[in-house]
Each structure stands twice: as C-alpha cells, then as structure tokens.
Amino acid sequence: MAATGAARLRCPTLGLPPLLTLAILALACDACKEVVLQVPSELPAEKFVGRVNLKDCLKSANLIHPSDPDFQVLEDGSVFTTNSVVLSSGQRSFTIWLFNSDSQEERQLSVHLEGPVEVLNKKLHTEKVLSRAKRRWAPIPCSMLENSLGPFPLFLQQIQSDTAQNYTIYYSIRGPGVDREPLNLFYVERDTGNLFCTGPVDREQYESFELTAFATTPDGYTPEYPLTLIIKVEDENDNYPVFTKTLYSFTVLENSAVGSVVGEVCATDNDEPDTMHTRLRYSILEQWPSPPTLFSMHPTTGVITTTSSQLDRELIDKYQLKIKVQDMDGQYFGLQTTATCIITIGDVNDNLPTFTRNVYVTSVEENTVNVEILRLTVQDKDLVNSPNWRANYTILKGNENGNFKIATDPQTNEGILCVVKPLNYEERQQVTLQIGVVNEALYTREASARSPMSTATVTVTVKDVDEGPECIPPAQTVRIQENVPVGTRNDGYKAYDPDNRSSSGIRYRKLSDPRGWVRVNEDSGSITIFRTLDREAETVRNGIYNITVLALDADGRSCTGTLGIILEDVNDNGPFIPKQTVVICKATMSSAEIVAVDPDEPVNGPPFDFSLESSDSEVRRMWRLTRINDTAARLSYQNDPSFGSYVVPIRVTDRLGLSSVTSLNVIVCDCITESDCTARSGERTGYADMRLGPWAILAILLGIALLFCILFTLVCSVSQTTKQQKILPDDLAQQNLIVSNTEAPGDDKVYSTNGFTTQTVGASGQAAFGAVGGGVKGGGQETIEMVKGGHQTLETCGGAGYHHHTLDPCRGGHVEVDNYRYTYSEWHNFTQPRLGEETIRGHTLIKN
C-alpha cells in the first residue's frame, strides 16, 4: 500500500519558524475536525487503512459512526474498508461521528484520504512554503504501513538543511535498511533530500528503523550534525492468532456445581501488542455430544466453566469442544484459528453398591473351618476398579460368636463368606446373618429417603456329621497329695461323645508323662500312681504336673486333652541355706547375713529357727547367730579370728520342726568388699594358689629335655677323650692355656665362670674342656690363660706345690685333629643361645 503515515495531522509544523507555525495552526489545525491518511489509489475490502486518535476528540465514546458506508471505525481508532475503494480523483473524505450517551457530548472528526498524486502535489507545495521560511535541521516523525503494496519506490518524507540557502548541500543516509541488513531498503535523493522505500516491510521482523542522515557540501564540508531519523512500521493484521496447543485435555468431576472451572486455553498473536490486531476473543463453536450446552468460555481469558450441574459420568463420560480464537476483538473480519478440547468427566461416588439379591441361603457341615460357603454379588455404576466401585462388606448381625468372616474379591467385587470358627450342630442348627455393603470412598449424595447402605440376609444351615469324641474342656485337673503310696488310684481325664454326651465306648491313651509317674486306664481314663509324686520336682510348674491324654472312639476318631495333676504339698523338705560360702571383710564388717529357703509351701515353711550345730566348743566360742526375720539370720564372729577359711555347721528348722544342717564355709578376709576378696583370695586369706599354664609347662619340659641332650653329649665326649689323645678344637688352635695354681680351699672339680661344671681333673692331669674360663682345683687355685700359638697339647709343668699348666709341647708330641675337633665348639655355640631363650620363655609363661 502507498500510505506513508498511519495517522498524521495535516500540520507540518516541525521545522517552521515560530510565527509561521502559529499562523498555520490557527488556520488549518483542528485535531478533532480533520485527519489526513495517505493511502494507495485502490483499497480492497476489509483492508486496514490507518489509525486515528479518537480520544483527542472525545475521551469516552459510546457510539462511533462513519458517514461513509465503505469504511468502518473500531474503538481503538482503526479504520478498515468494508468494500473496495478507488480514489479516482486522488483523494476522498468522510466524517466520523462520536457520541457519549452519559454526558450527551458529541464530536465530529474529518478524515481525508490522499492518494500518491495528491501527496506529490502537497510535497511541492510544502517545498515552496519552506523556501520562504527559515528551516531547521531536525527529525520529522515518519511511519509506513507494513506489507505495503507500493507503488515503489514509495516516498516517505523529505529532509532539508537550513544551510541549503547558502551552500550546495548533498544528502545521504546510513543505518539498518541502507548499508546494513536489510540492505538497500531505503535511499535518499542526494540533491532534494527526499526519502524513499524500495519494498514492503514485515513489522514482526522490523518494528522500526533508526537511520542517520548527513548534509554535506560538494567539497566535503559538513555544516550540520548527523540527524537521527526514526521510521516506524505500522502494524497490519497479517498474523493469525495461534492456540498454544492443538488439542487440550481437561477433567471435571461429575455433578460439579455451575461455574466450576474446567480448564483454561491460551492463544498468541505476533501482531503489535495492545492493538486491535492482538485483542483476542475466545468462543466455543461446537460441542459433541450436542445439547444441552454444558460448558461456556470466557471471551477474554479463555477459561472454560460448567453451565450445568447435571454432568453424569454414567451417562456420558467424555465431551469434545471445538473452540475458536479471533483477533480484532472478535469482529467478523478478524483472523481466527480453531482447536479441539477434550473434557473427561471424572467419577465420584454417587451410586451406591446394591445386592443383586436380598436373600441368600447356604449350608455348611459342622466342625468345618476356613472354607468358602457363599459369594454375594453387587451392582455399582461407578468407575470400575476405583474406590467408588470397590465394595466393603460387613456382617451386621448374627456373627456374635465370630464363626464367619466376609472379604471382597478384588477382581469381581463379590463378597466371599467364609467359616473361620467351627459350628456345632448340637448347639445351633441354623444361623441368620445380615450383611451390609458400602464403597471404599464416601458417598457424595445425601439422600434422605434412601439408606447409604444396601443389606442382604443370609441363612446358613448347619449340617450334622458323625463326630469323634470331644475333649471338653481340653484341660482338666485332679488333686493328689504328693508322696502318696505307689498304686493309689484317682480320677483321670474324661472325653464325651457329642451326639449323646456320654463317655461310654471311649478309650484312653497316655501321650506324654515327663516323669513317668502315672498310668492311664484305657477304659475309664482314671490314673494310677506308678512312682512317688514329688511336688518339688523340676517338671512341676506352680504345683501342677501335666500329662497329655488321647481319647479315641470305636472308629478311631480322636481328640487330645491335658490332665493337670495338682500336687498338694506335704512337709517333706527341710529348709536349707543355698549360699554355702560367705565372706566377711574384717576391715569393714564383723558379720554376714545368711538366708534359708524351704521348697515346700509357705504353710510348711517359715518362720525358721537357726542354730549352731557343732559339739566343738571352739566353734561356739568363735561364732554367734542372731535372728533377723522369719527366713534370715546374722552370723557374727567373736574373739577376733585370724584371716582364713572356717567351716560353721548351721541347723535350720521350719515351723513344723523339720530341719536340715548346712555346713557353711566362712572366709574371714582382709578386704573392703566381698568381690575384692574373691579376686585375690590367696593374698587376702593366706592360701595363695600358683598355677602354671600349659605353655609354661611345655617350655619347662622342653628345657629339661634339652639339658638331658647336652648332658648326654658331654658324657659321650668325656668317655671318648679318655680313650684317645685329647684334641683341641680349631678355635683354640692358636691359643695357649696357662694354668696357675695357688693355695685355696676347694675340691677336685673345676667350675667355669658361666656357672656350668665343665670338667673333672684326674691324676694324670688330662681334662676335657666344656667352657673356657677359670676354675678351682683340689688343694689349690687354678688359673687358665689363653695364649695364641700353634698346635699345642695340655701338659702340667711344675712341682707339687705349684702347678703350671700350659698348651705347650712340654712333654707331649704333636696332636692331630680328627673327627672330634668340633665337639666342644659346636655344642657350645648351639646350646648357649637356646638355653637362654628357653629359660626366658619359661619364666615368661610362669608369670603369665
């Protein structure tokens, strides 16, 4: 289109001298009377022409009416064609009538449409007027309609510099649409400053363009600062509103109140916001199934609500709506889009489960348990497998004894009636039950004329069967005095035939008898004492001895019962003292408390009498008993006894004179507490107890064995040296032994310095060395010295008073070393460290 402005007043005041501006405003400018719109020469029907500002004329208008039927004016001032319009003379005018019914105000607004020829004539006229007035280099508001159809190039406006009166001025522009994307969309005539557009523009892509204009002289002089030009792209309704979804799904509960919110839809429009092009209206086009109409949609918010409270899921569980959104505030020429909305009706518990029958009859054999005897069916129109459909069954009457139980089958929703406790035909031949049923979920409707629970009556017939004996009660008792003579007979266990309540024909057997004390008569069930009854035995609990009896009829059917023999107590046990060792810490106490017990019943027990049972006067002189209560006494010492252990016999007598003697071990200890004395009883009482562990004993035995081995080897070595010439080991081959004898008391044995006896010196002076060191010889003191040398022999050199032994060939010849050369050194090196290790290990184990 060729419109160069959406709504511009016919007063080009900007850039004019102040006096001329006032003159033009006074003569021609009336914003409420005349508006000029520049349009193409041909306009199709329903085409946007431009926008006028109605609020400048009348702030609030109830009625907007154009005088020309070919045009329509909306509330926001948008002007549209209703029919095709051709500007044959280049222009066309009409009047817009505005009326406010509240204030009775009325205004008129004149609209002039100018085609391209008229625009060019006005441009030339403006140039003449401006040539007579001084202009200013200032921006002029400019706009263009998006998607304009031309003709192109389309004139937009003219820029002019005041310096053009004195210089030759060349005009140029830069910016988006010129030398930046989109390229070459705008250009300016160099000599005139006329600004043109070369093609259509999409506002959704470019809302406006900011250009920079330059005014220069041919020689490059710039008399003006760069001028910023804003070209606004006026929106055209070229974008359809679009729903955010093509298919919406919502759920609303049945029986919802009128006005209940179902859901909200939303649509978007890419046209200019806050204009008629983006003012959207929502509506429902169709509903399936059709009437009655159950839903409505808010025209501006898109919220869907219910218009009826008669939504019934059991009738229709789903609705489909075809919805529409239209821009231009829903005007018939606005662009529109449709979508589909699926509304699912949610289930609520508005239908009670009802029994398919009101009366049921079934039967069951007596003594039967854990069996299903009946299934009850119900009908429920609510959603299957939901809490609104699942049934809960309850036995309301007739199950006072707890013989029955009813449960719900999760698959079929049936009620399963079972017997969980056996029925007795002899007691009751028929049982009548009242059963009720409700849903898991609460019922939502309050029906005054209808009970919220459906009920049914079930009659259960008990069938008689030939039963075996009954052991009733299962536990029976008899009273027998303990220690009665063996062979004593007494009543036993009795079972009955439930059909005739008789015990005839029933045989009895003993199943369990822990001590084997009784025998059971097979025909009568009576018992005979087989062994002496002892009430104080471990198998007797609370004075009752239990045996188990099996009762059988002629057909082999049986029952089991327990016979409890209540043993009546006799005074057959004397009281005694269970704690037979007491400790008296002499530092903190002078007595100990002793307590006696009696296994018999209290009637045969306390009070007890305590006395010292000893003919030894020393015991009576040292100890004294004092009564504390019926079952306890205090034992205290006299005459300051020494630490140690004492045996004190004490006799305890019950109230009937039966007694027993307990030898009490009394420990007098040097301690503070009894536990202290117990932990170190040897040190405290003088009887230390030394014990060796198994490892200590093993180490001692190994040491003894090793010593025997060493001794055996030494004996062998000595015996060999007496038979042949003595041989020195290699480690002594380079040494001399110098023995100096001095007078000293002693014997004929030589003791080595390490404490071991190494040799015995004979008359010939020959010796076998076990260790190197000094020793004592009979009648004098012998000193052995080690002197390095060659192969030497042991020889005695000197007189009777003083003997000097040396490893020097004084008298003997050369000694050859044979297979005994390592005897001494090997055993010395092997035994010495091991003897030390075994000795240390033995001491360590003994300490542990």
VENVENWO-V465319 format. One record per backbone hydrogen bond with DSSP energy under -0.5 kcal/mol. CO is the residue of the C=O (numbers start at 1). NH is the residue of the N-H. If there is no record, write none. Layout:
co=CO nh=NH
co=CO nh=NH
This chain:
co=1 nh=150
co=3 nh=145
co=4 nh=143
co=5 nh=38
co=6 nh=51
co=8 nh=36
co=9 nh=11
co=11 nh=13
co=13 nh=16
co=15 nh=136
co=17 nh=21
co=18 nh=22
co=19 nh=23
co=20 nh=24
co=21 nh=25
co=22 nh=26
co=23 nh=27
co=24 nh=28
co=24 nh=29
co=25 nh=29
co=28 nh=30
co=30 nh=33
co=30 nh=34
co=33 nh=110
co=35 nh=112
co=36 nh=8
co=37 nh=39
co=37 nh=114
co=41 nh=87
co=43 nh=85
co=44 nh=47
co=47 nh=81
co=50 nh=79
co=52 nh=54
co=53 nh=56
co=54 nh=57
co=54 nh=58
co=63 nh=99
co=65 nh=97
co=67 nh=69
co=68 nh=71
co=70 nh=82
co=70 nh=83
co=72 nh=80
co=74 nh=77
co=77 nh=52
co=78 nh=74
co=79 nh=49
co=79 nh=50
co=80 nh=72
co=81 nh=46
co=85 nh=43
co=86 nh=88
co=87 nh=90
co=90 nh=115
co=92 nh=113
co=94 nh=111
co=95 nh=67
co=95 nh=97
co=96 nh=109
co=97 nh=65
co=98 nh=107
co=99 nh=62
co=99 nh=63
co=99 nh=101
co=100 nh=104
co=100 nh=105
co=105 nh=100
co=107 nh=98
co=109 nh=96
co=110 nh=35
co=111 nh=94
co=112 nh=37
co=112 nh=114
co=113 nh=92
co=114 nh=39
co=115 nh=119
co=116 nh=120
co=117 nh=121
co=118 nh=122
co=119 nh=123
co=120 nh=124
co=121 nh=125
co=122 nh=126
co=123 nh=127
co=124 nh=128
co=125 nh=129
co=126 nh=130
co=127 nh=131
co=128 nh=132
co=129 nh=132
co=130 nh=133
co=136 nh=138
co=142 nh=232
co=144 nh=234
co=145 nh=148
co=153 nh=155
co=154 nh=197
co=157 nh=195
co=161 nh=164
co=162 nh=165
co=163 nh=166
co=163 nh=167
co=167 nh=169
co=168 nh=218
co=170 nh=216
co=172 nh=214
co=174 nh=212
co=175 nh=178
co=175 nh=179
co=175 nh=180
co=177 nh=185
co=177 nh=186
co=178 nh=184
co=180 nh=177
co=182 nh=185
co=185 nh=198
co=187 nh=196
co=189 nh=193
co=190 nh=171
co=193 nh=159
co=194 nh=189
co=195 nh=156
co=195 nh=157
co=196 nh=187
co=197 nh=153
co=197 nh=154
co=201 nh=147
co=201 nh=203
co=202 nh=205
co=202 nh=206
co=207 nh=233
co=209 nh=211
co=209 nh=231
co=210 nh=176
co=211 nh=229
co=212 nh=174
co=213 nh=227
co=214 nh=172
co=215 nh=224
co=216 nh=170
co=217 nh=220
co=221 nh=217
co=221 nh=223
co=227 nh=213
co=227 nh=229
co=229 nh=211
co=229 nh=231
co=230 nh=142
co=230 nh=232
co=231 nh=209
co=232 nh=144
co=232 nh=234
co=234 nh=146
co=236 nh=238
co=242 nh=268
co=246 nh=340
co=248 nh=342
co=250 nh=344
co=252 nh=346
co=253 nh=256
co=257 nh=260
co=260 nh=306
co=263 nh=304
co=266 nh=244
co=268 nh=242
co=272 nh=275
co=275 nh=278
co=276 nh=279
co=276 nh=328
co=278 nh=280
co=279 nh=329
co=281 nh=326
co=283 nh=285
co=283 nh=324
co=286 nh=322
co=288 nh=320
co=294 nh=307
co=294 nh=308
co=296 nh=305
co=298 nh=302
co=299 nh=282
co=302 nh=265
co=303 nh=298
co=304 nh=262
co=304 nh=263
co=305 nh=296
co=306 nh=259
co=311 nh=255
co=312 nh=315
co=312 nh=316
co=317 nh=345
co=319 nh=343
co=320 nh=288
co=321 nh=323
co=321 nh=341
co=322 nh=285
co=322 nh=286
co=323 nh=339
co=324 nh=283
co=325 nh=337
co=326 nh=281
co=327 nh=330
co=328 nh=331
co=331 nh=334
co=335 nh=327
co=337 nh=325
co=339 nh=323
co=340 nh=248
co=341 nh=321
co=341 nh=343
co=342 nh=250
co=342 nh=344
co=343 nh=319
co=344 nh=252
co=344 nh=346
co=346 nh=254
co=348 nh=350
co=349 nh=444
co=354 nh=379
co=358 nh=457
co=360 nh=459
co=362 nh=461
co=364 nh=463
co=365 nh=368
co=371 nh=419
co=374 nh=417
co=376 nh=415
co=377 nh=356
co=379 nh=354
co=383 nh=386
co=386 nh=389
co=386 nh=390
co=387 nh=440
co=387 nh=441
co=390 nh=440
co=392 nh=438
co=394 nh=396
co=394 nh=436
co=397 nh=434
co=399 nh=402
co=403 nh=420
co=403 nh=421
co=405 nh=418
co=407 nh=416
co=408 nh=410
co=409 nh=413
co=414 nh=409
co=414 nh=416
co=415 nh=376
co=415 nh=417
co=416 nh=407
co=416 nh=418
co=417 nh=373
co=417 nh=374
co=418 nh=405
co=418 nh=420
co=419 nh=370
co=419 nh=371
co=423 nh=367
co=423 nh=425
co=424 nh=427
co=424 nh=428
co=429 nh=462
co=431 nh=433
co=431 nh=460
co=433 nh=435
co=433 nh=458
co=434 nh=396
co=434 nh=397
co=435 nh=456
co=436 nh=394
co=437 nh=454
co=438 nh=392
co=445 nh=447
co=446 nh=448
co=447 nh=450
co=454 nh=437
co=456 nh=435
co=457 nh=360
co=458 nh=433
co=458 nh=460
co=459 nh=362
co=459 nh=461
co=460 nh=431
co=461 nh=364
co=461 nh=463
co=463 nh=366
co=465 nh=467
co=468 nh=498
co=470 nh=472
co=470 nh=496
co=474 nh=476
co=474 nh=562
co=476 nh=564
co=478 nh=566
co=480 nh=568
co=481 nh=484
co=485 nh=488
co=488 nh=529
co=490 nh=527
co=496 nh=470
co=496 nh=498
co=497 nh=501
co=497 nh=502
co=502 nh=497
co=503 nh=506
co=507 nh=552
co=509 nh=511
co=509 nh=550
co=512 nh=548
co=513 nh=516
co=517 nh=530
co=517 nh=531
co=519 nh=528
co=521 nh=525
co=522 nh=508
co=525 nh=493
co=526 nh=521
co=527 nh=490
co=528 nh=519
co=529 nh=487
co=533 nh=483
co=533 nh=535
co=534 nh=537
co=537 nh=540
co=539 nh=541
co=540 nh=542
co=541 nh=544
co=543 nh=567
co=544 nh=541
co=544 nh=546
co=545 nh=565
co=546 nh=514
co=547 nh=563
co=548 nh=511
co=548 nh=512
co=549 nh=561
co=550 nh=509
co=551 nh=559
co=552 nh=507
co=553 nh=556
co=557 nh=553
co=559 nh=551
co=561 nh=549
co=562 nh=476
co=562 nh=564
co=563 nh=547
co=563 nh=565
co=564 nh=478
co=564 nh=566
co=565 nh=545
co=565 nh=567
co=566 nh=480
co=566 nh=568
co=568 nh=482
co=570 nh=572
co=576 nh=578
co=576 nh=597
co=578 nh=580
co=580 nh=665
co=582 nh=667
co=583 nh=585
co=584 nh=586
co=584 nh=669
co=585 nh=588
co=585 nh=589
co=590 nh=637
co=592 nh=635
co=594 nh=633
co=597 nh=576
co=601 nh=604
co=602 nh=605
co=605 nh=655
co=609 nh=653
co=611 nh=651
co=612 nh=614
co=615 nh=617
co=616 nh=620
co=617 nh=621
co=618 nh=622
co=619 nh=623
co=622 nh=638
co=624 nh=636
co=626 nh=634
co=630 nh=608
co=631 nh=596
co=632 nh=628
co=632 nh=629
co=633 nh=594
co=634 nh=626
co=634 nh=636
co=635 nh=592
co=636 nh=624
co=644 nh=668
co=646 nh=648
co=646 nh=666
co=647 nh=649
co=648 nh=664
co=649 nh=613
co=650 nh=662
co=651 nh=611
co=652 nh=660
co=653 nh=609
co=654 nh=657
co=658 nh=575
co=658 nh=654
co=660 nh=652
co=662 nh=650
co=662 nh=664
co=664 nh=648
co=664 nh=666
co=665 nh=582
co=665 nh=667
co=666 nh=646
co=666 nh=668
co=667 nh=584
co=667 nh=669
co=668 nh=644
co=669 nh=586
co=669 nh=671
co=671 nh=587
co=673 nh=677
co=674 nh=678
co=675 nh=679
co=676 nh=680
co=678 nh=681
co=680 nh=684
co=681 nh=685
co=681 nh=687
co=682 nh=686
co=684 nh=670
co=688 nh=690
co=693 nh=697
co=694 nh=698
co=695 nh=699
co=696 nh=700
co=697 nh=701
co=698 nh=702
co=699 nh=703
co=700 nh=704
co=701 nh=705
co=702 nh=706
co=703 nh=707
co=704 nh=708
co=705 nh=709
co=706 nh=710
co=707 nh=711
co=708 nh=712
co=709 nh=713
co=710 nh=714
co=711 nh=715
co=712 nh=716
co=713 nh=717
co=714 nh=718
co=715 nh=719
co=716 nh=720
co=717 nh=721
co=718 nh=722
co=719 nh=723
co=720 nh=723
co=720 nh=724
co=729 nh=732
co=730 nh=733
co=732 nh=735
co=736 nh=738
co=736 nh=787
co=737 nh=739
co=738 nh=740
co=739 nh=741
co=739 nh=805
co=740 nh=783
co=742 nh=781
co=748 nh=761
co=750 nh=758
co=750 nh=759
co=752 nh=755
co=756 nh=752
co=759 nh=750
co=760 nh=762
co=762 nh=765
co=766 nh=762
co=767 nh=769
co=771 nh=773
co=775 nh=782
co=777 nh=780
co=780 nh=777
co=781 nh=742
co=782 nh=775
co=783 nh=740
co=783 nh=785
co=785 nh=738
co=785 nh=787
co=793 nh=808
co=795 nh=797
co=795 nh=806
co=797 nh=804
co=802 nh=799
co=803 nh=741
co=803 nh=805
co=804 nh=797
co=805 nh=739
co=806 nh=795
co=806 nh=808
co=808 nh=810
co=814 nh=816
co=816 nh=818
co=818 nh=821
co=820 nh=823
co=822 nh=826
co=823 nh=827
co=824 nh=828
co=825 nh=829
co=826 nh=830
co=827 nh=831
co=828 nh=832
co=829 nh=833
co=830 nh=834
co=831 nh=835
co=832 nh=836
co=833 nh=837
co=834 nh=838
co=835 nh=839
co=836 nh=840
co=837 nh=841
co=838 nh=842
co=839 nh=843
co=840 nh=844
co=841 nh=845
co=842 nh=846
co=843 nh=847
co=844 nh=848
